[in-house]
Amino acid sequence: MTDLYLGKHVLVDMWNCEASLDDVDFIKDIMTGAAEDAGATICEVSSHKFEPQGVSAMVIIAESHFSAHTWPEHNFVALDFFTCGKVIDIETAIGNACRALMPSEVKTRFERRGEGLPGM
């Protein structure tokens, strides 16, 4: 594996969250705050409340996107942190989301996007 890649994509699964996973404003605020605290440039924020339950929130950043998708009926949330370049502090974003959502279990996966492109 090389250190030359276009962006990093961190996938975070959280189980047994103590916070409300069905409050669209709360989830949107978590993701917006995570982007701000990570040093990202926010372009747009969008969210949707599903019926009977569940929330999706997307923060489009100049460096790519942060997103959250919740399944309150399973007490589960999936977060994506995708950034181009290496200046955004994803670890801070993840830490802030963990403190707000209070999961009992967290699984994190890291992918390098664009690795192996010609010229990389």
Order of alpha helices (4+ residues) and beta strands (2+ residues): beta-alpha-beta-beta-beta-beta-alpha-beta
